[in-house]
Amino acid sequence: MKIRKGDSVMVIAGKGSHTKQKGKVLKVIKDKNRVIVQGVNLRKKHTRPSTKNQQGGIIEREQPIHISNVMIVCSKCSKPTRIKMEKAEQGGNYRVCKRCGAVILDQS
């Protein structure tokens, strides 16, 4: 997977008002190909009072969206972009922006 926790992404497809929203990836769910993006796809959950939550009430939480509906935002050109993997000389891989050629660093 090319999108990782801590990356800045933009929602490019999906229901209604979610498109064109930017946010930070909070969690990547690999087996279901989904990501949770901060401040996007919020749903209200009604909770009962419990030992953890004495008050109870309505809580807003982010719900997962499919990974194909988000696109990584380059830190240099500030635009949503595709990324390619390049091999490092010491071994391993790193991610590169296809628009401007800048290296995309891990923020996590």
Secondary structure by P-SEA (a helix, b strand, c coil): ccccccbbbbbcccccccccbbbbbccccccccbbbbcccbbbbbbbccccccccccbbbbbbbcccccbbbbbcccccbbbbbbbbcccbbbbbbbcccbbbbbbcc
